[in-house]
Amino acid sequence: MRIPLLYCAVAATLIVTGCSAAPTNTPATEQAPGYLAVTDESAPDGGTLELQMTVDNGAATGLDPQLADVATAWQLMSLVYETLVTVGPDFTIEPGLAESWDTPSPTRYVFHLRDDVTFSNGRAMTADDVTGSLNRLLESEGVWRTQIGPVEEVSTVDERTVEVTLSSPYEPFLAALANIPAAVLPMKEVADGSVDLARTMLGTGPFVVESHRQDVSWRFTAREDYWGAGKPAVDTVNIAITGQEQARMAALQNGNADLVMLGNVDAPQLLQGVRGTTVATQATTDFYYLMLNSNAPGGKFSDPRVRRAINIAMDRNAISASALGGLGKPTGATPAGLPGACDPAQLPSATAGLDQARQLLAEAGAENLTFELAVFSTEPAPAIAQVIQQNLARVGITVTIEQLDEGSWSGKVYGEVPATFDAALSWFAGYADAGMVGKWWNPEQAGFNAGFMKPNPELNSVIDAAISTADSAERTTALRELCTAVDEDAQMIPLVTRPALIGYRTDTLSPTLYATEGYGNVFRGVADFRLLTQ
């Protein structure tokens, strides 16, 4: 779903330098595999951290984390809210608000909660908060209720123990609990009406919201009573919502920002040589995909042979090289970079050739196919669309690209059921388990794509197998079969992963950054961030 520094010295590989005897950044490869950067804990506490990102949390969904459906919202809310478990740099599941858990059977999870956690109003977190939060999520309208899996019952065992029973095995369950929509909420205050989660954020996390101006800025202040020892390291976090890429780059260059999110894949070259700055390229499990509307007027994509021909014609390596500066990776429906993900080079579309694509089009009577491709105007989407246009011209398909602002694009793609657009380009968050995003290929569960995607019972069965199989070898096979089924269905065609570019000042900031991120949360380690100058 689209579904967001001045001490001593932007590149595709982390480049850092040090000077004198003061704390400096150290290349992560020297000390912590799986990280782009690790905070220098000898740097001083305190100070104000200045961050900039592209867009704000969506005003339409408010501040309720259970309704948050985009990564920008997850980033912002992660400063305040926390989950039972979290995801490590290698996608292993690690303790969060639950210090441990047991799995007496494939459908039972027993969580043992930390005993020193409080909400920012001072009240201790209890098992009832956890139980109430999960039950509320299951009853909500948020998209994450689908990802949480087949939960049958959530019960409080005692003040520090919660048990969750599933109706059937669901391998991504713990990974799904690790994202912000599954955060533990202050259910006592929700129940008595003293807190409206749509308007107020009250969590167990390291920061509290001091102020917020929609689409302008956030100001967070550190909690003195946070349960994490020695955290957060900074006193204040200011986040400016800065839509223009050049403005964010300028703020990084002149020192007005310590860290900024960048979208231009040329940013490493553009900022190369700028003293005190670096651009780290964070791999993500997010990926771009092409939507072909099976309900399109005239039935352009109702024939699976047409869709398969288009899939075969996609040159994913060319998309990465031309539109993403080589930073994206070809992917199938199981996001590249996740444990167990399939090899996209072995999929039917990748092993077929352009002659087969032309033959499929001829058999379907679509040799002179023309269609319109709707894309949002934010780069690199237009550049990706141009490569798709070139790819399809090789098999005789003519594509007209329609660039829209994001609001207009969303209305065109999701605003009507059945949908009337021809094709569209978008991206998915890839999440932290290889089988999770596959659920979006079932429109009866996903909902958002019901207007343009026809249900495929055979594909749905493969999706179910990929998320229910526990045995490692069997699951690898099930995930490979999921990729193949999605590849052949070709209503939503995975293309390439979506890299994140993080510019920061190496002379004033020592951050902690994962090398690969599953939930789009660059702020995951912000409680560890330290400023090198005050």
C-alpha positions in Angstrom: 0.0 0.0 0.0 1.1 3.4 -0.7 -1.1 2.1 0.3 6.2 7.9 4.6 25.2 18.2 11.2 28.5 19.7 11.5 31.3 17.7 13.2 34.0 16.3 10.9 33.2 15.5 7.1 25.7 11.5 -0.4 26.9 7.9 -1.5 25.2 4.6 -2.3 27.5 3.0 0.2 27.9 4.6 3.7 30.9 6.8 3.8 31.9 8.4 7.1 35.0 10.1 8.4 36.3 11.2 11.7 38.4 14.0 13.1 40.3 14.9 16.3 39.5 12.8 19.4 35.8 13.5 19.6 33.1 10.8 19.0 32.8 9.8 15.3 30.7 7.5 13.2 32.2 4.2 12.4 31.3 2.2 9.2 28.7 -0.3 10.3 30.5 -3.1 8.5 33.3 -2.9 11.0 31.1 -3.5 14.0 27.5 -4.6 13.3 26.4 -6.6 10.2 22.9 -5.7 9.2 23.4 -2.0 9.9 24.2 1.0 7.8 25.3 2.9 10.9 25.4 2.3 14.6 25.2 5.1 17.2 28.4 6.1 19.0 27.4 5.7 22.6 30.3 7.8 23.8 28.7 10.8 22.2 26.9 13.1 24.7 23.2 13.0 25.7 20.8 15.8 25.1 20.2 18.4 22.4 17.6 18.9 19.6 17.5 16.5 16.7 16.3 18.2 13.4 14.7 15.8 10.9 12.9 16.4 7.6 10.5 14.1 5.7 8.4 14.4 2.6 4.8 14.0 3.8 2.8 14.0 7.0 0.6 11.5 8.6 -2.7 11.3 6.7 -5.2 13.8 8.1 -8.1 11.6 7.0 -7.1 8.7 9.3 -6.1 10.9 12.2 -3.6 9.7 14.8 -5.1 6.3 15.6 -2.3 3.8 14.9 -4.7 1.0 14.1 -6.0 3.0 11.1 -2.5 4.0 9.9 -1.9 2.4 6.5 1.2 4.2 5.2 4.8 4.0 6.2 5.1 7.8 6.9 2.5 7.4 9.6 4.3 4.3 11.0 7.5 6.3 11.2 5.9 9.2 13.1 3.9 7.1 15.5 6.9 4.9 16.3 8.2 7.7 18.5 5.2 7.4 20.8 3.9 3.8 20.4 5.5 0.4 20.8 4.6 -3.2 20.0 4.9 -6.5 21.8 7.7 -7.6 19.6 10.0 -5.9 17.1 12.1 -6.8 14.1 15.9 -7.1 14.2 18.2 -6.1 11.4 18.1 -9.7 10.0 14.3 -9.9 10.3 14.4 -12.1 13.3 11.7 -11.3 15.9 13.0 -9.7 19.0 11.4 -8.7 22.4 9.6 -5.4 22.6 7.0 -4.8 25.3 6.9 -8.6 25.7 10.2 -9.6 27.2 9.6 -13.2 26.1 6.9 -15.5 24.6 6.1 -19.2 24.4 4.4 -21.2 21.6 2.9 -24.3 23.2 1.4 -25.2 19.8 1.4 -23.7 16.2 -1.8 -21.8 17.1 -1.1 -20.6 20.7 1.2 -17.7 21.7 1.8 -16.8 25.3 3.4 -13.4 25.9 5.2 -12.4 29.1 5.1 -8.6 29.5 7.8 -6.4 30.9 6.9 -5.2 34.4 8.5 -1.7 34.3 6.5 -0.2 31.4 4.3 2.9 31.8 2.3 5.0 29.4 3.4 8.7 29.2 0.6 9.7 31.6 2.4 7.6 34.3 0.0 4.6 34.4 1.5 1.2 34.3 0.9 -1.0 31.2 -1.1 -4.1 32.0 -2.1 -7.3 30.2 -5.6 -5.8 29.8 -4.1 -3.0 27.7 -2.6 -5.6 25.4 -5.7 -7.8 25.2 -7.9 -4.7 24.6 -5.6 -3.3 21.9 -5.6 -6.6 19.9 -9.3 -7.0 20.2 -9.9 -3.4 19.2 -7.6 -4.0 16.1 -9.5 -7.1 15.1 -12.8 -5.1 15.3 -11.4 -2.0 13.5 -11.6 -0.9 9.9 -7.8 -0.7 9.5 -6.0 -2.7 6.9 -3.8 -4.3 9.5 -6.6 -6.4 10.9 -6.1 -8.6 7.8 -2.4 -8.9 8.3 -2.7 -9.9 12.0 -4.1 -13.3 10.8 -6.8 -15.7 11.9 -6.9 -14.7 15.6 -9.6 -16.6 17.4 -9.2 -15.4 20.9 -7.1 -12.9 22.9 -7.2 -13.4 26.7 -5.6 -12.0 29.9 -3.9 -14.8 31.8 -2.7 -12.6 34.6 -1.5 -9.0 35.0 1.7 -9.8 33.1 0.6 -12.6 30.7 -1.5 -12.6 27.5 -2.5 -15.6 25.4 -3.4 -15.4 21.8 -5.1 -18.4 20.1 -5.3 -18.7 16.3 -7.9 -20.6 14.4 -5.2 -22.0 12.1 -1.4 -21.8 11.9 -0.2 -18.4 10.6 3.6 -18.0 10.1 3.7 -14.2 9.8 1.8 -13.6 13.1 4.8 -12.4 15.1 6.1 -10.3 12.2 2.6 -8.7 11.9 2.7 -7.9 15.7 5.9 -5.9 15.1 4.3 -3.1 13.1 2.8 0.1 14.6 -0.9 -0.7 13.8 -0.5 -3.6 16.4 0.9 -1.2 19.1 -0.2 -1.5 22.7 -2.7 1.3 23.4 -3.9 2.8 26.7 -7.2 0.9 26.8 -8.3 2.1 30.2 -8.2 5.7 29.0 -9.8 4.7 25.7 -12.6 2.9 27.5 -13.4 5.8 29.9 -13.2 8.4 27.1 -10.4 10.4 28.6 -8.3 9.9 25.4 -9.4 10.2 21.8 -6.8 8.2 19.8 -7.8 10.0 16.6 -6.6 13.3 18.1 -4.1 12.4 20.9 -1.1 10.0 20.9 -0.6 8.4 24.3 1.8 5.4 24.3 4.6 3.6 26.0 7.3 4.9 23.7 10.4 7.2 24.3 8.8 10.5 23.3 5.6 12.5 23.7 4.0 14.9 21.2 4.6 18.5 22.3 3.0 20.1 19.2 1.8 19.2 15.7 0.8 21.4 12.7 -0.7 19.2 10.0 1.5 19.0 6.9 4.0 21.5 8.5 5.8 20.1 11.5 6.0 17.9 14.6 7.8 18.5 17.9 8.5 15.5 20.3 10.0 15.7 23.7 11.8 12.9 25.6 10.2 11.0 28.4 12.2 11.0 31.6 10.4 7.9 32.9 10.8 5.8 29.7 11.4 2.1 30.5 14.4 1.7 28.2 17.6 2.4 30.2 19.5 5.4 29.0 17.0 6.2 26.3 16.1 8.4 24.5 19.5 10.1 24.1 18.2 13.4 22.7 15.9 15.8 24.5 13.8 17.0 21.6 13.0 15.8 18.1 11.7 18.4 15.5 10.3 17.0 12.3 9.7 19.3 9.4 7.3 18.2 6.6 9.2 19.4 3.5 7.7 18.4 0.2 10.3 19.7 -2.1 13.4 17.6 -2.6 15.7 20.5 -3.3 14.6 22.2 0.0 15.5 19.0 1.9 18.8 18.8 0.2 19.5 22.4 0.9 18.6 22.0 4.6 21.1 19.1 4.8 23.8 21.1 3.1 23.5 24.2 5.3 23.1 22.3 8.5 19.5 23.2 9.2 18.6 19.5 9.2 20.5 16.6 10.8 18.8 13.9 8.7 16.5 14.1 5.7 14.6 11.6 3.6 15.5 11.9 -0.1 13.7 10.5 -3.2 16.1 11.4 -6.0 18.3 8.4 -6.9 20.9 10.9 -8.1 21.2 12.4 -4.6 24.4 10.5 -3.7 26.1 12.0 -6.8 24.6 15.5 -6.3 25.8 15.7 -2.7 29.1 13.9 -3.3 31.9 16.1 -1.9 29.7 18.2 0.3 31.6 18.5 3.5 29.9 16.8 6.5 27.2 15.0 4.6 26.5 11.4 3.5 23.6 9.6 1.8 23.0 6.1 3.0 21.1 3.8 0.7 18.8 1.6 2.8 17.4 -1.4 1.1 13.7 -2.0 1.8 11.2 -4.8 1.2 8.9 -2.2 -0.5 8.4 -2.7 -4.2 6.9 -1.1 -7.2 4.2 -3.0 -9.1 2.1 -2.6 -12.2 -1.7 -2.9 -11.9 -3.6 -4.1 -14.9 -7.3 -3.5 -14.6 -9.2 -6.7 -15.4 -12.4 -4.6 -15.3 -11.0 -2.0 -17.8 -13.5 -0.8 -20.4 -13.3 -2.9 -23.5 -11.8 -5.9 -21.6 -8.2 -4.9 -22.5 -6.8 -7.1 -19.7 -9.5 -9.6 -19.1 -7.6 -12.2 -21.1 -4.8 -13.7 -18.9 -2.7 -14.1 -22.1 -2.5 -10.4 -22.5 -1.5 -9.9 -18.9 1.2 -12.6 -19.2 2.6 -11.0 -22.3 2.9 -7.7 -20.6 4.6 -9.4 -17.6 7.1 -11.2 -19.9 8.0 -7.9 -21.6 9.0 -6.3 -18.3 12.8 -5.8 -18.1 13.2 -5.4 -14.4 17.0 -4.9 -14.6 16.4 -2.0 -17.0 13.8 -0.5 -14.7 16.3 -0.6 -11.9 19.2 0.7 -13.9 17.4 3.5 -15.7 14.9 4.7 -13.1 16.5 3.8 -9.8 20.2 4.2 -10.5 20.7 0.5 -10.0 19.6 0.7 -6.4 16.4 -1.4 -6.8 16.3 -5.2 -7.1 14.0 -7.2 -9.3 11.4 -9.0 -7.2 8.5 -11.4 -7.2 5.6 -11.3 -4.8 7.8 -12.3 -1.9 9.9 -9.2 -1.5 13.6 -9.5 -2.4 15.8 -9.3 0.7 13.4 -11.2 3.0 14.4 -14.7 4.2 12.7 -17.3 2.0 12.0 -15.0 -0.8 11.8 -16.6 -4.3 14.3 -15.9 -7.0 12.5 -13.7 -9.6 15.0 -14.8 -12.3 13.4 -18.3 -12.1 9.8 -17.2 -12.6 7.9 -18.1 -15.8 7.9 -14.5 -17.0 11.6 -14.2 -16.6 12.5 -17.4 -18.5 10.1 -16.7 -21.4 11.2 -14.5 -24.3 9.7 -11.6 -26.2 8.7 -13.9 -29.0 6.5 -15.8 -26.6 5.0 -12.5 -25.5 4.2 -11.6 -29.1 2.6 -15.0 -29.7 0.4 -14.6 -26.6 -0.8 -11.2 -27.8 -1.5 -12.7 -31.3 -3.5 -15.6 -29.8 -5.5 -13.1 -27.8 -6.1 -10.8 -30.8 -4.3 -8.0 -29.1 -1.4 -7.4 -31.4 -2.1 -3.6 -31.6 -2.9 -3.1 -28.0 -2.9 0.5 -26.7 -3.6 1.6 -23.1 -3.1 4.5 -20.7 -0.8 4.1 -17.7 -1.6 6.3 -14.7 1.3 7.3 -12.4 1.8 9.8 -9.6 4.1 12.6 -10.4 6.6 12.0 -7.6 9.9 10.6 -8.9 11.0 8.0 -9.7 7.5 6.9 -10.7 7.5 8.8 -14.0 10.9 7.4 -14.8 9.7 3.9 -14.1 6.7 4.5 -16.4 8.9 5.5 -19.2 10.9 2.3 -19.0 7.7 0.3 -19.0 6.6 2.2 -22.0 9.8 1.3 -23.8 9.6 -2.3 -22.7 6.2 -2.8 -24.1 6.9 -1.0 -27.4 9.2 -4.0 -28.1 6.2 -6.3 -28.4 4.0 -3.8 -30.3 2.1 -2.3 -27.3 1.6 1.4 -27.2 1.5 3.0 -23.8 0.4 6.6 -23.0 1.6 7.9 -19.7 -0.7 10.0 -17.6 1.0 11.9 -14.7 -1.2 13.0 -11.8 -0.7 14.5 -8.4 -1.1 11.8 -5.7 -4.6 12.8 -4.7 -5.9 12.7 -8.3 -4.0 9.5 -8.9 -5.6 7.9 -5.8 -9.1 9.0 -6.8 -8.6 7.6 -10.3 -7.3 4.2 -9.2 -9.3 3.6 -6.0 -12.3 5.9 -6.4 -14.6 3.7 -8.5 -15.8 0.1 -8.2 -15.5 -1.2 -10.8 -12.5 0.9 -11.7 -12.3 2.6 -15.1 -8.6 3.2 -15.5 -6.5 1.0 -17.8 -3.3 0.4 -15.8 -1.5 2.1 -13.0 1.9 2.1 -11.2 2.1 2.0 -7.4 4.2 0.4 -4.7 3.6 -1.9 -1.7 5.2 -1.9 1.7 6.9 -5.4 1.7 6.7 -5.9 5.5 8.9 -8.3 7.5 7.8 -11.8 6.4 8.0 -13.1 2.9 4.4 -14.3 2.9 2.6 -11.2 4.3 2.3 -9.0 1.2 0.9 -11.9 -0.8 -2.4 -11.5 1.0 -3.0 -8.3 -1.1 -3.4 -10.6 -4.2 -6.8 -11.7 -2.7 -9.1 -8.8 -3.4 -11.8 -10.3 -1.2 -9.4 -9.8 1.8 -7.5 -6.7 0.6 -10.5 -4.7 -0.4 -8.5 -1.8 -1.9 -8.1 -3.6 -5.2 -11.6 -5.0 -5.5 -12.4 -2.5 -8.2 -9.8 -3.7 -10.7 -8.8 -7.2 -9.7 -10.9 -10.3 -10.2 -10.7 -13.0 -7.5 -8.6 -16.1 -8.4 -9.6 -19.1 -6.2 -6.5 -21.1 -7.2 -4.2 -18.1 -6.3 -6.0 -17.7 -3.0 -5.3 -21.3 -2.1 -1.6 -20.8 -2.8 -1.6 -17.6 -0.7 -3.1 -19.5 2.2 -0.5 -22.2 1.9 2.4 -19.7 2.0 1.2 -18.1 5.2 0.3 -21.3 7.0 3.2 -23.6 6.3 5.7 -23.8 9.2 8.4 -26.2 8.1 11.3 -24.3 6.6 11.9 -26.4 3.5 8.2 -26.7 2.9 7.6 -23.0 3.3 10.3 -22.1 0.9 8.5 -24.3 -1.7 5.2 -22.7 -0.8 6.6 -19.2 -1.2 8.1 -20.1 -4.6 4.7 -21.4 -5.6 3.1 -18.1 -4.5 5.5 -16.2 -6.7 4.7 -18.4 -9.6 1.0 -18.1 -9.2 1.2 -14.3 -8.9 3.5 -14.2 -11.9 1.0 -16.1 -14.1 -2.1 -14.3 -12.8 -0.4 -11.0 -13.7 -3.2 -8.7 -12.5 -0.7 -7.0 -10.1 2.8 -7.4 -11.5 5.8 -7.0 -9.0 8.7 -5.1 -10.6 11.6 -3.9 -8.4 12.2 -3.0 -4.8 12.0 0.6 -3.7 15.3 1.9 -2.0 15.3 4.5 0.7 17.8 7.3 0.5 18.8 8.8 3.9 20.9 11.9 3.9 22.5 12.9 7.2 25.2 15.1 8.7 28.2 13.0 9.7 29.7 15.8 11.7 26.7 16.4 14.0 24.7 13.2 14.1 25.5 9.6 15.0 22.4 7.5 14.0 21.4 3.8 14.1 20.1 2.7 10.7 19.2 -0.8 9.5 20.7 -1.9 6.2 17.4 -3.3 5.2 14.0 -2.1 6.5 10.7 -4.0 6.3 8.2 -1.4 7.6 9.6 1.8 6.0 10.6 3.1 9.4 13.9 5.1 9.1 13.1 6.4 12.6 13.2 2.9 14.1 16.4 3.7 16.0 15.7 7.3 16.9 15.8 6.7 20.6 19.5 5.8 20.1 20.4 8.7 17.9 23.0 11.0 19.4 24.2 14.5 18.5 27.9 15.0 18.2 27.6 18.7 18.9 25.2 20.5 21.2 
